[in-house]
């Protein structure tokens, strides 16, 4: 039997505030996660535009962690 895991659907982009609210983090924690490379940002189209977190990359990373987790049956 082959296990199948799919990336859940949802918003493709989130602001820092939306991400913090959805995952119950503080804004400073979200900023630290971005600085550490744990969250990827979509390149800004113009100077001063709001930063947007790439949620597709975030969910793909969570999926990869789940696949590599010792608790997921092979």
N, C-alpha and C positions, 0 to 999 in steps of 0.2 A: 504494500500500500504506500502510495506517495502522498506525503502531506503537502497541502497547498496553503500558502499564506499570501494574502493580498494586501496591498497598501490601501488603507481606508481612504475614502473620498473626503473632501472637505475644502475649505478655502485654500487657494494656492498661495496667497500672500497675507501676512498679518503685520500690523504695526507693533511696535514694542508694547504699547498699552493693551492691544487686543490679546497678544500672546501672554502677557503677564496676567491678565484677567482670566483667560481660558485655562491656564495651567497653574494658577495661584502662586505666581512668583512676584517678587517686587521688581520694579523697573530697574533698580540697580543690579539685581541678579541677572536680568535679561541682558543688560549692557555688558556684564562680566562674561556671560555665555557667548555673546557676539565677539567680544575682544579675544576670548580664548579659542575661537573658531568652532565652538560647539553648535552655533546657529549661523547659517549662511544668509547673507543679504542679497537681494536683487540689486544690481547696479542702478544707481539713481540716474534718472533721465536728465535732470537739470540741477544746477547748484541750489542747495537749500531745500530740496525736496525731501519729504518724509522717508525715512528708511523703512523698508519692507522686508520682513523675514520670509525666506523661501520655505514654505511649509511642505512642498513636495520633497525637497531635500531632507527636511527634518523627519518626515514620516518614513522615507526610504532608509535613513540611518536607524530609526527605531526598528524597522523591519529587519535590517541586517543584524542588529543586536539580538533580536528575538530568534533569528535562525541560528546564531552562534551560541545561544543560551543552553546551558546543560539541562534545563528543565523542559525544553521542547523535545518531544520524542522524535527519533529519527526513523 
